[in-house]
């Protein structure tokens, strides 16, 4: 294993009892004070590996601000690989991140209302696969409560895994074709 966790390759992460993945997305990631910094302030002292993907914005400043050995800040990470051992995904609730997280059976703590995120985040909560904080700029205490809740209640992970199984049971091409075909059918009734 590399001496510096931030320099470790994606297959050599430090070992902790819990892993949290944090990102603010690829579009609305200019101001890390919205989600990344409050999340880091909340989880920095946990016995958890905290992986932060900045999307290429402010990475070095975040590394300097959060030098804790359990925090790894990178421009980008291979989400598909990291989700294999992630316990909670803290995100702004973008469509791609939510879908990938659930395709790996990882429950979420989501925060975001712009760019359609309020819809995705409401869906996350309705499906029982995560907690929506319902704001663009959550307070650290709200993030802490949500993360603790997801980690303490195995129901969140179980429902996320059920969603993963549903994803795996459907052929996307067939499902898409069925939707397209149904649009052309006359209504019956």
Backbone as ProteinMPNN parsed JSONL, in Angstrom:
{"seq_chain_A": "XXXXXXXXXXXXXXXXXXXXXXXXXXXXXXXXXXXXXXXXXXXXXXXXXXXXXXXXXXXXXXXXXXXXXXXXXXXXXXXXXXXXXXXXXXXXXXXXXXXXXXXXXXXXXXXXXXXXXXXXXXXXXXXXXXXXXXXXXXXXXXXXXXXXXXXXXXXXXXXXXXXXXXXXXXXXXXXXXXXXXXXXXXXXX", "coords_chain_A": {"N_chain_A": [[0.835, -1.172, 0.0], [0.46, 2.26, -0.713], [2.257, 4.892, 0.936], [1.069, 7.386, 1.233], [-2.285, 7.921, 1.408], [-3.743, 9.443, -0.435], [-2.277, 9.202, -2.707], [-2.482, 6.611, -3.402], [-3.184, 3.95, -5.682], [-6.38, 3.227, -7.263], [-6.978, 0.631, -6.515], [-5.785, 0.168, -4.112], [-6.706, 1.148, -1.538], [-6.683, 2.593, 1.759], [-7.535, 0.69, 4.697], [-10.512, 0.805, 6.481], [-13.206, 0.577, 8.877], [-15.525, 1.605, 7.791], [-16.585, 3.119, 4.762], [-16.944, 6.173, 3.136], [-18.154, 7.989, 0.424], [-17.796, 11.055, -1.149], [-19.136, 13.618, -3.134], [-19.725, 16.515, -5.115], [-20.69, 16.554, -7.552], [-20.491, 17.025, -11.172], [-21.174, 19.362, -12.437], [-22.278, 21.418, -10.743], [-20.105, 22.179, -8.994], [-18.519, 24.258, -8.207], [-18.5, 25.761, -5.835], [-17.325, 24.487, -3.033], [-18.291, 24.798, -0.49], [-20.951, 24.317, -0.424], [-21.611, 21.509, -0.222], [-19.407, 19.658, -0.044], [-17.448, 20.642, 1.859], [-19.048, 21.009, 4.269], [-19.741, 18.305, 4.58], [-17.234, 17.09, 4.93], [-16.408, 18.335, 7.304], [-18.172, 17.149, 9.009], [-17.577, 14.378, 8.934], [-14.858, 14.027, 9.273], [-13.551, 13.158, 11.598], [-14.426, 10.623, 11.988], [-14.107, 7.04, 12.282], [-13.47, 6.18, 9.564], [-12.878, 5.679, 6.104], [-12.751, 8.344, 3.993], [-13.545, 9.301, 0.923], [-13.132, 11.753, -1.452], [-14.333, 13.186, -4.352], [-13.614, 15.756, -6.384], [-14.184, 16.66, -8.917], [-12.304, 18.051, -10.208], [-12.047, 20.616, -9.208], [-10.684, 22.828, -6.947], [-9.173, 20.956, -5.575], [-6.529, 20.782, -4.455], [-6.63, 22.777, -2.472], [-8.596, 21.705, -0.788], [-7.28, 19.385, 0.053], [-5.223, 20.528, 1.553], [-6.694, 21.8, 3.534], [-7.922, 19.674, 4.795], [-6.114, 17.539, 6.09], [-6.3, 15.082, 7.329], [-5.524, 11.651, 7.939], [-7.416, 9.797, 7.139], [-8.837, 10.9, 5.106], [-9.174, 11.158, 1.683], [-8.607, 13.107, -0.999], [-9.362, 13.713, -4.282], [-9.155, 14.71, -7.744], [-10.69, 13.137, -9.491], [-12.273, 9.929, -9.211], [-12.531, 6.402, -9.765], [-15.606, 5.684, -9.851], [-17.17, 3.358, -10.199], [-15.473, 1.326, -9.273], [-14.916, 2.213, -6.644], [-17.453, 2.251, -5.472], [-17.808, -0.409, -4.965], [-16.926, -0.95, -2.404], [-18.041, 0.965, -0.8], [-19.912, 2.414, 1.849], [-21.751, 4.488, 2.309], [-22.982, 6.952, 0.131], [-22.43, 10.269, -0.227], [-23.866, 12.896, -1.712], [-24.714, 15.405, -4.216], [-26.88, 14.509, -5.505], [-27.103, 14.042, -8.269], [-28.279, 12.7, -11.396], [-26.69, 10.678, -12.751], [-24.802, 9.861, -10.758], [-26.526, 8.952, -8.715], [-27.811, 6.809, -10.014], [-25.607, 5.112, -10.601], [-24.663, 4.589, -8.014], [-26.845, 3.189, -6.907], [-26.892, 1.057, -8.65], [-24.861, -0.388, -7.662], [-25.728, -1.02, -5.186], [-25.498, 0.804, -3.066], [-26.442, 2.844, -0.412], [-27.693, 6.246, -0.049], [-26.963, 9.666, 0.94], [-28.362, 12.541, 0.114], [-28.207, 15.825, -1.295], [-29.442, 18.531, -2.805], [-31.059, 20.705, -5.117], [-31.211, 21.982, -7.52], [-31.035, 21.797, -11.179], [-32.792, 19.631, -11.642], [-32.322, 17.987, -9.504], [-33.861, 17.983, -7.2], [-36.027, 16.411, -7.864], [-34.798, 13.873, -8.343], [-33.739, 13.431, -5.805], [-36.001, 13.38, -4.199], [-37.107, 11.056, -5.196], [-35.135, 9.204, -4.404], [-35.508, 9.253, -1.628], [-38.232, 8.482, -1.453], [-38.096, 5.894, -2.512], [-36.767, 4.695, -0.496], [-34.027, 4.343, -0.372], [-32.216, 6.091, 0.505], [-31.463, 9.199, 2.218], [-32.825, 12.358, 1.792], [-31.677, 15.611, 2.062], [-32.851, 17.922, 1.264], [-31.928, 20.483, 0.469], [-29.688, 22.885, -0.993], [-27.464, 23.588, 0.423], [-26.568, 21.962, 2.939], [-26.51, 21.736, 6.533], [-23.745, 20.845, 8.631], [-24.552, 19.301, 10.893], [-26.944, 18.17, 10.03], [-26.115, 16.575, 7.929], [-24.496, 14.827, 9.386], [-26.395, 13.56, 11.047], [-27.972, 12.261, 9.112], [-26.089, 10.547, 7.83], [-25.315, 8.961, 10.019], [-27.789, 7.791, 10.547], [-28.257, 6.269, 8.203], [-26.096, 4.503, 8.329], [-26.666, 3.165, 10.722], [-29.085, 1.849, 10.384], [-29.859, -1.044, 8.842], [-31.785, -1.325, 6.916], [-31.68, 0.68, 4.951], [-29.428, -0.005, 3.369], [-30.256, -2.555, 2.601], [-32.534, -1.993, 1.016], [-31.289, -0.509, -1.001], [-29.707, -2.511, -2.094], [-31.715, -4.205, -3.02], [-32.692, -2.598, -5.029], [-30.448, -2.625, -6.694], [-30.561, -5.306, -7.491], [-32.932, -5.253, -8.945], [-32.146, -3.555, -11.039], [-30.231, -5.222, -12.208], [-31.8, -7.277, -13.15], [-33.105, -6.508, -15.398], [-32.953, -6.005, -18.857], [-31.49, -3.304, -20.29], [-31.749, -2.402, -22.981], [-33.956, -3.836, -23.939], [-35.932, -2.886, -22.169], [-35.971, -0.16, -22.834], [-36.783, -0.33, -25.519], [-39.346, -1.362, -25.134], [-40.629, 0.795, -23.932], [-40.519, 2.706, -25.996], [-42.002, 1.362, -27.962], [-44.489, 1.25, -26.665], [-45.351, 3.848, -26.755], [-46.232, 4.253, -29.335], [-48.534, 2.735, -29.496], [-52.09, 2.607, -29.726], [-54.322, 4.016, -27.317], [-56.251, 2.05, -25.09], [-59.501, 1.372, -23.942]], "CA_chain_A": [[0.0, 0.0, 0.0], [1.209, 3.504, -0.768], [2.353, 5.573, 2.227], [0.113, 8.487, 1.201], [-3.544, 7.401, 0.877], [-4.195, 10.215, -1.589], [-1.51, 8.788, -3.873], [-2.711, 5.186, -3.645], [-4.025, 3.618, -6.836], [-7.756, 2.915, -6.896], [-7.121, -0.723, -5.971], [-4.996, 0.085, -2.881], [-7.213, 2.113, -0.585], [-6.469, 2.212, 3.157], [-8.639, -0.09, 5.256], [-11.265, 1.355, 7.604], [-14.445, -0.186, 9.018], [-16.583, 2.245, 7.015], [-16.119, 3.977, 3.672], [-17.889, 7.177, 2.668], [-17.761, 8.652, -0.818], [-18.395, 12.391, -1.18], [-18.925, 14.426, -4.326], [-20.708, 17.565, -5.361], [-21.082, 16.436, -8.944], [-19.611, 17.493, -12.242], [-21.614, 20.66, -12.937], [-22.43, 22.385, -9.656], [-19.027, 21.894, -8.048], [-17.665, 25.441, -8.094], [-18.423, 26.188, -4.433], [-17.326, 23.302, -2.176], [-18.983, 25.098, 0.763], [-22.328, 23.834, -0.512], [-21.768, 20.153, 0.296], [-18.166, 18.936, 0.265], [-16.845, 21.09, 3.12], [-19.862, 20.591, 5.415], [-19.635, 16.847, 4.74], [-15.919, 16.781, 5.509], [-16.406, 18.77, 8.701], [-18.988, 16.183, 9.732], [-17.058, 12.994, 8.969], [-13.395, 14.002, 9.316], [-13.052, 12.464, 12.783], [-14.991, 9.269, 12.063], [-13.227, 5.922, 11.94], [-13.97, 5.868, 8.229], [-12.183, 6.187, 4.931], [-13.587, 9.33, 3.325], [-13.015, 9.564, -0.416], [-13.781, 12.924, -2.015], [-14.071, 13.466, -5.766], [-13.932, 17.177, -6.556], [-14.49, 17.018, -10.292], [-11.223, 18.88, -10.715], [-12.121, 21.991, -8.702], [-10.288, 23.086, -5.568], [-8.646, 19.733, -4.966], [-5.349, 21.047, -3.612], [-7.068, 23.539, -1.299], [-9.272, 20.768, 0.118], [-6.249, 18.527, 0.651], [-4.529, 21.317, 2.571], [-7.641, 22.091, 4.624], [-8.297, 18.416, 5.454], [-4.967, 16.631, 5.964], [-6.494, 13.878, 8.135], [-5.081, 10.468, 7.196], [-8.547, 9.012, 6.629], [-9.485, 11.636, 4.018], [-8.487, 11.125, 0.399], [-9.234, 14.065, -1.906], [-8.842, 13.589, -5.651], [-9.96, 15.326, -8.794], [-11.625, 12.121, -9.981], [-12.056, 8.545, -8.803], [-13.302, 5.433, -10.536], [-16.773, 5.43, -9.013], [-17.598, 1.957, -10.285], [-14.62, 0.535, -8.376], [-15.051, 2.684, -5.265], [-18.759, 1.831, -4.954], [-17.744, -1.819, -4.555], [-16.671, -1.047, -0.968], [-18.58, 2.162, -0.157], [-21.062, 2.187, 2.729], [-22.709, 5.573, 2.095], [-22.605, 7.931, -0.881], [-22.901, 11.614, 0.096], [-23.85, 13.478, -3.046], [-25.729, 16.406, -4.511], [-28.037, 13.81, -6.048], [-27.191, 14.046, -9.726], [-28.859, 11.487, -11.978], [-25.691, 9.641, -13.013], [-24.258, 9.359, -9.502], [-27.567, 8.18, -8.03], [-28.004, 5.546, -10.728], [-24.436, 4.257, -10.416], [-24.664, 4.176, -6.62], [-27.862, 2.154, -6.713], [-26.519, -0.134, -9.427], [-23.904, -1.105, -6.818], [-26.367, -1.306, -3.917], [-24.982, 1.715, -2.042], [-27.422, 3.85, -0.01], [-27.262, 7.618, -0.272], [-27.387, 10.89, 1.607], [-28.34, 13.455, -1.02], [-28.524, 17.22, -1.046], [-29.411, 19.307, -4.034], [-32.394, 21.008, -5.625], [-31.121, 22.537, -8.873], [-30.82, 20.884, -12.303], [-33.62, 18.438, -11.5], [-31.899, 17.155, -8.376], [-34.938, 17.841, -6.219], [-36.815, 15.246, -8.286], [-34.024, 12.655, -8.072], [-33.576, 13.264, -4.372], [-37.302, 12.943, -3.685], [-37.223, 9.657, -5.601], [-34.236, 8.45, -3.521], [-36.156, 9.111, -0.322], [-39.462, 7.707, -1.634], [-37.715, 4.495, -2.727], [-36.187, 4.179, 0.741], [-32.623, 3.978, -0.6], [-31.371, 7.147, 1.018], [-32.075, 10.341, 2.897], [-32.67, 13.639, 1.117], [-31.574, 16.737, 2.988], [-33.762, 18.928, 0.753], [-31.345, 21.82, 0.375], [-28.419, 22.989, -1.716], [-26.373, 23.827, 1.383], [-26.944, 21.36, 4.216], [-25.714, 21.994, 7.732], [-22.997, 19.654, 9.024], [-25.299, 18.444, 11.824], [-27.946, 17.426, 9.269], [-25.371, 15.522, 7.227], [-24.082, 13.856, 10.406], [-27.576, 12.788, 11.45], [-28.374, 11.398, 8.005], [-25.079, 9.499, 7.658], [-25.458, 8.052, 11.163], [-29.027, 7.042, 10.352], [-28.077, 5.274, 7.139], [-25.174, 3.469, 8.808], [-27.24, 2.429, 11.851], [-30.274, 1.088, 9.983], [-29.539, -1.864, 7.669], [-32.847, -1.229, 5.92], [-31.249, 1.529, 3.834], [-28.564, -0.808, 2.501], [-31.056, -3.649, 2.036], [-33.349, -1.466, -0.082], [-30.374, -0.167, -2.102], [-29.334, -3.783, -2.73], [-32.882, -4.654, -3.782], [-32.698, -1.785, -6.252], [-29.381, -3.185, -7.536], [-31.071, -6.551, -8.076], [-33.895, -4.87, -9.984], [-31.365, -3.086, -12.179], [-29.562, -6.363, -12.831], [-32.764, -8.22, -13.717], [-33.725, -5.924, -16.585], [-32.076, -5.667, -19.977], [-31.809, -1.899, -20.607], [-32.177, -2.236, -24.375], [-35.329, -4.341, -24.029], [-36.804, -1.966, -21.435], [-36.095, 1.043, -23.648], [-37.602, -0.664, -26.687], [-40.734, -1.504, -24.686], [-41.171, 2.143, -23.717], [-40.708, 3.316, -27.314], [-43.129, 0.68, -28.605], [-45.738, 1.577, -25.992], [-45.754, 5.19, -27.144], [-46.909, 4.163, -30.617], [-49.775, 1.963, -29.402], [-53.286, 3.397, -29.388], [-54.852, 3.79, -25.974], [-57.442, 1.205, -25.041], [-60.282, 1.706, -22.759]], "C_chain_A": [[0.883, 1.24, 0.0], [1.188, 4.182, 0.596], [1.334, 6.703, 2.325], [-1.195, 7.976, 0.615], [-4.02, 8.146, -0.357], [-3.464, 9.809, -2.857], [-1.742, 7.32, -4.226], [-3.517, 4.988, -4.92], [-5.413, 3.202, -6.359], [-7.941, 1.506, -6.346], [-6.33, -0.905, -4.676], [-5.434, 1.147, -1.878], [-6.885, 1.657, 0.827], [-7.72, 1.512, 3.7], [-9.218, 0.593, 6.497], [-12.558, 0.555, 7.716], [-15.597, 0.344, 8.164], [-15.934, 3.079, 5.915], [-17.253, 4.885, 3.237], [-17.319, 7.809, 1.405], [-18.527, 9.961, -0.898], [-18.093, 13.043, -2.513], [-20.033, 15.455, -4.43], [-21.065, 17.592, -6.843], [-20.084, 17.022, -9.917], [-19.994, 18.863, -12.773], [-21.6, 21.704, -11.824], [-21.376, 22.161, -8.58], [-18.075, 23.084, -7.853], [-17.447, 25.826, -6.629], [-18.478, 24.967, -3.515], [-17.99, 23.53, -0.82], [-20.437, 24.632, 0.752], [-22.478, 22.466, 0.145], [-20.455, 19.518, 0.738], [-17.599, 19.356, 1.628], [-17.735, 20.759, 4.316], [-19.799, 19.075, 5.651], [-18.306, 16.48, 5.386], [-15.835, 17.204, 6.973], [-17.157, 17.769, 9.57], [-18.274, 14.857, 9.952], [-15.549, 12.9, 9.182], [-12.834, 13.227, 10.499], [-13.641, 11.068, 12.957], [-13.904, 8.239, 11.782], [-13.7, 5.378, 10.6], [-13.003, 6.41, 7.184], [-13.165, 7.113, 4.226], [-12.912, 9.678, 2.003], [-13.824, 10.704, -1.014], [-13.355, 13.074, -3.467], [-14.55, 14.888, -6.04], [-14.396, 17.533, -7.96], [-13.465, 17.987, -10.861], [-11.238, 20.312, -10.212], [-11.704, 22.044, -7.238], [-9.678, 21.907, -4.839], [-7.496, 20.02, -4.015], [-5.721, 21.829, -2.357], [-7.78, 22.638, -0.292], [-8.281, 19.831, 0.792], [-5.532, 19.265, 1.782], [-5.423, 21.576, 3.786], [-7.975, 20.843, 5.434], [-7.18, 17.39, 5.293], [-5.121, 15.329, 6.764], [-6.146, 12.642, 7.306], [-6.218, 9.628, 6.622], [-9.263, 9.693, 5.467], [-8.598, 11.628, 2.783], [-9.258, 12.039, -0.55], [-8.559, 13.933, -3.263], [-9.737, 14.359, -6.611], [-11.071, 14.366, -9.213], [-11.278, 10.772, -9.363], [-12.883, 7.653, -9.722], [-14.486, 5.01, -9.668], [-17.2, 3.975, -9.044], [-16.773, 1.073, -9.357], [-14.842, 0.923, -6.916], [-16.397, 2.259, -4.674], [-18.761, 0.374, -4.492], [-17.517, -1.965, -3.051], [-17.159, 0.19, -0.193], [-19.812, 1.811, 0.671], [-22.147, 3.246, 2.561], [-22.13, 6.532, 1.062], [-23.247, 9.262, -0.515], [-22.748, 12.437, -1.176], [-24.869, 14.597, -3.157], [-26.93, 15.78, -5.218], [-28.198, 13.906, -7.548], [-27.633, 12.692, -10.266], [-27.835, 10.373, -12.14], [-25.137, 9.026, -11.747], [-25.261, 8.506, -8.743], [-27.734, 6.82, -8.696], [-26.826, 4.601, -10.512], [-24.375, 3.734, -8.988], [-25.654, 3.031, -6.398], [-27.56, 0.9, -7.515], [-25.502, -0.984, -8.674], [-24.472, -1.405, -5.433], [-25.915, -0.431, -2.769], [-26.056, 2.751, -1.69], [-26.815, 5.255, -0.035], [-27.71, 8.584, 0.814], [-27.242, 11.95, 0.529], [-28.785, 14.845, -0.613], [-28.388, 17.968, -2.356], [-30.83, 19.547, -4.504], [-32.363, 21.54, -7.058], [-30.871, 21.448, -9.896], [-31.595, 19.57, -12.162], [-33.278, 17.565, -10.305], [-32.994, 17.003, -7.331], [-35.812, 16.642, -6.577], [-36.081, 13.948, -7.981], [-33.945, 12.386, -6.577], [-34.885, 12.857, -3.7], [-37.516, 11.468, -4.014], [-36.359, 8.768, -4.714], [-34.924, 8.2, -2.186], [-37.418, 8.25, -0.425], [-39.158, 6.216, -1.782], [-37.086, 3.876, -1.482], [-34.738, 3.757, 0.619], [-31.66, 5.056, -0.113], [-32.182, 8.256, 1.65], [-31.775, 11.605, 2.096], [-32.667, 14.745, 2.153], [-32.372, 17.946, 2.511], [-33.233, 20.342, 0.66], [-30.065, 21.76, -0.449], [-27.23, 23.053, -0.762], [-26.741, 23.264, 2.753], [-25.994, 21.755, 5.341], [-24.965, 20.711, 8.1], [-23.779, 18.728, 9.959], [-26.361, 17.616, 11.099], [-27.294, 16.293, 8.473], [-24.988, 14.424, 8.215], [-25.244, 12.96, 10.812], [-27.987, 11.807, 10.354], [-27.382, 10.246, 7.806], [-25.192, 8.486, 8.791], [-26.705, 7.19, 11.013], [-28.898, 5.955, 9.308], [-27.159, 4.145, 7.609], [-25.8, 2.597, 9.898], [-28.395, 1.514, 11.445], [-29.978, 0.279, 8.723], [-30.62, -1.839, 6.59], [-32.462, -0.389, 4.717], [-30.406, 0.724, 2.85], [-29.362, -1.937, 1.844], [-31.903, -3.162, 0.866], [-32.476, -1.055, -1.266], [-29.94, -1.437, -2.828], [-30.498, -4.369, -3.521], [-32.98, -3.884, -5.098], [-31.633, -2.288, -7.215], [-29.87, -4.453, -8.222], [-32.102, -6.262, -9.158], [-33.175, -4.383, -11.231], [-30.777, -4.264, -12.943], [-30.527, -7.323, -13.513], [-33.386, -7.728, -15.012], [-32.665, -5.639, -17.635], [-32.428, -4.24, -20.405], [-32.307, -1.693, -22.028], [-33.622, -2.708, -24.545], [-36.303, -3.403, -23.334], [-37.031, -0.686, -22.24], [-36.967, 0.809, -24.866], [-39.069, -0.782, -26.296], [-41.377, -0.145, -24.471], [-41.465, 2.797, -25.054], [-41.905, 2.685, -28.025], [-44.465, 1.072, -27.965], [-46.256, 2.963, -26.372], [-46.563, 5.153, -28.443], [-48.222, 3.412, -30.581], [-50.949, 2.888, -29.084], [-53.763, 3.043, -27.975], [-56.092, 2.927, -26.065], [-58.282, 1.627, -23.857], [-61.653, 1.805, -23.046]], "O_chain_A": [[1.933, 1.262, 0.642], [0.21, 4.06, 1.333], [0.791, 6.949, 3.403], [-1.232, 7.626, -0.564], [-4.637, 7.548, -1.239], [-3.959, 10.038, -3.961], [-1.244, 6.843, -5.246], [-4.428, 5.764, -5.21], [-5.599, 2.865, -5.19], [-8.983, 1.22, -5.757], [-6.214, -2.029, -4.187], [-4.621, 1.952, -1.425], [-6.814, 0.455, 1.079], [-8.826, 1.729, 3.206], [-8.494, 0.914, 7.439], [-12.969, -0.084, 6.748], [-16.534, -0.391, 7.854], [-14.87, 3.667, 6.111], [-18.374, 4.436, 3.001], [-16.13, 8.124, 1.34], [-19.747, 9.989, -0.736], [-16.953, 13.034, -2.977], [-21.129, 15.277, -3.899], [-21.673, 18.548, -7.324], [-18.992, 17.453, -9.546], [-19.209, 19.476, -13.497], [-20.974, 22.755, -11.961], [-21.7, 21.977, -7.406], [-16.951, 22.912, -7.383], [-16.335, 26.175, -6.235], [-19.565, 24.459, -3.241], [-18.23, 22.577, -0.079], [-21.078, 24.562, 1.801], [-23.366, 22.272, 0.976], [-20.403, 18.898, 1.8], [-17.304, 18.498, 2.461], [-17.217, 20.26, 5.316], [-19.803, 18.623, 6.796], [-18.264, 15.647, 6.292], [-15.247, 16.495, 7.79], [-16.813, 17.57, 10.734], [-18.356, 14.277, 11.035], [-15.012, 11.795, 9.262], [-11.732, 12.686, 10.403], [-13.382, 10.406, 13.961], [-12.907, 8.536, 11.124], [-14.248, 4.28, 10.507], [-12.394, 7.464, 7.365], [-14.282, 6.71, 3.901], [-11.837, 10.277, 1.98], [-15.052, 10.637, -1.078], [-12.163, 13.087, -3.776], [-15.741, 15.184, -5.939], [-14.95, 18.613, -8.167], [-13.715, 18.658, -11.862], [-10.508, 21.15, -10.74], [-12.303, 21.382, -6.391], [-9.671, 21.872, -3.609], [-7.499, 19.542, -2.88], [-5.177, 21.566, -1.284], [-7.593, 22.784, 0.916], [-8.427, 19.518, 1.974], [-5.269, 18.691, 2.839], [-4.955, 21.57, 4.925], [-8.277, 20.937, 6.623], [-7.277, 16.482, 4.468], [-4.169, 14.554, 6.863], [-6.438, 12.59, 6.111], [-5.997, 8.83, 5.711], [-10.197, 9.126, 4.901], [-7.436, 12.033, 2.824], [-10.419, 11.78, -0.868], [-7.337, 14.03, -3.374], [-10.906, 14.622, -6.332], [-12.241, 14.742, -9.28], [-10.122, 10.511, -9.032], [-13.821, 8.113, -10.373], [-14.377, 4.093, -8.854], [-17.559, 3.416, -8.007], [-17.314, 0.168, -8.722], [-14.944, 0.054, -6.05], [-16.469, 1.938, -3.488], [-19.624, -0.028, -3.712], [-17.874, -2.993, -2.474], [-16.733, 0.425, 0.938], [-20.65, 1.013, 0.25], [-23.334, 2.936, 2.659], [-20.95, 6.88, 1.108], [-24.473, 9.375, -0.495], [-21.636, 12.65, -1.658], [-25.764, 14.732, -2.322], [-27.904, 16.478, -5.499], [-29.319, 13.856, -8.053], [-27.379, 11.658, -9.648], [-28.078, 9.243, -11.715], [-25.009, 7.805, -11.656], [-24.906, 7.465, -8.19], [-27.793, 5.796, -8.016], [-27.026, 3.412, -10.266], [-24.068, 2.562, -8.771], [-25.322, 2.026, -5.769], [-27.93, -0.201, -7.108], [-25.3, -2.154, -8.999], [-23.78, -1.981, -4.593], [-25.94, -0.861, -1.616], [-26.532, 3.463, -2.573], [-25.596, 5.425, -0.042], [-28.698, 8.352, 1.511], [-26.132, 12.231, 0.077], [-29.615, 15.024, 0.279], [-27.305, 18.016, -2.939], [-31.705, 18.702, -4.318], [-33.392, 21.546, -7.735], [-30.539, 20.316, -9.543], [-31.089, 18.511, -12.533], [-33.884, 16.51, -10.116], [-33.044, 15.985, -6.64], [-36.287, 15.934, -5.689], [-36.668, 13.021, -7.423], [-34.072, 11.243, -6.138], [-34.881, 12.081, -2.744], [-38.05, 10.719, -3.196], [-36.797, 7.69, -4.31], [-34.924, 7.08, -1.675], [-37.648, 7.385, 0.42], [-39.877, 5.375, -1.242], [-36.894, 2.661, -1.424], [-34.258, 2.926, 1.39], [-30.447, 4.95, -0.295], [-33.413, 8.253, 1.621], [-30.623, 11.886, 1.766], [-33.544, 14.81, 3.015], [-32.553, 18.9, 3.267], [-33.998, 21.301, 0.76], [-29.444, 20.705, -0.58], [-26.127, 22.624, -1.101], [-27.177, 24.008, 3.631], [-24.826, 22.065, 5.11], [-25.485, 19.613, 7.905], [-23.686, 17.507, 9.837], [-26.649, 16.489, 11.502], [-27.847, 15.2, 8.358], [-25.136, 13.237, 7.923], [-25.093, 11.742, 10.908], [-28.311, 10.654, 10.64], [-27.792, 9.098, 7.635], [-25.168, 7.279, 8.547], [-26.681, 5.997, 11.318], [-29.378, 4.839, 9.506], [-27.41, 2.974, 7.324], [-25.492, 1.408, 9.985], [-28.646, 0.506, 12.106], [-29.856, 0.853, 7.641], [-30.385, -2.288, 5.468], [-32.857, -0.693, 3.591], [-30.642, 0.766, 1.643], [-29.165, -2.237, 0.667], [-31.985, -3.834, -0.161], [-32.878, -1.232, -2.417], [-29.818, -1.436, -4.053], [-30.291, -4.965, -4.578], [-33.308, -4.45, -6.141], [-31.876, -2.371, -8.419], [-29.617, -4.651, -9.411], [-32.142, -6.951, -10.177], [-33.542, -4.747, -12.349], [-30.817, -4.3, -14.173], [-30.114, -8.105, -14.369], [-34.125, -8.47, -15.66], [-31.605, -5.094, -17.329], [-33.553, -3.992, -20.839], [-33.205, -0.882, -22.251], [-34.417, -2.052, -25.219], [-37.39, -3.149, -23.852], [-38.154, -0.189, -22.318], [-37.797, 1.65, -25.212], [-39.945, -0.349, -27.044], [-42.55, 0.044, -24.795], [-42.533, 3.38, -25.239], [-42.723, 3.389, -28.617], [-45.466, 1.21, -28.668], [-47.459, 3.219, -26.317], [-47.484, 5.95, -28.619], [-48.966, 3.449, -31.561], [-50.829, 3.821, -28.289], [-53.615, 1.91, -27.517], [-56.885, 3.053, -26.998], [-57.774, 2.184, -22.885], [-62.453, 2.082, -22.151]]}, "name": "protein", "num_of_chains": 1, "seq": "XXXXXXXXXXXXXXXXXXXXXXXXXXXXXXXXXXXXXXXXXXXXXXXXXXXXXXXXXXXXXXXXXXXXXXXXXXXXXXXXXXXXXXXXXXXXXXXXXXXXXXXXXXXXXXXXXXXXXXXXXXXXXXXXXXXXXXXXXXXXXXXXXXXXXXXXXXXXXXXXXXXXXXXXXXXXXXXXXXXXXXXXXXXXX"}
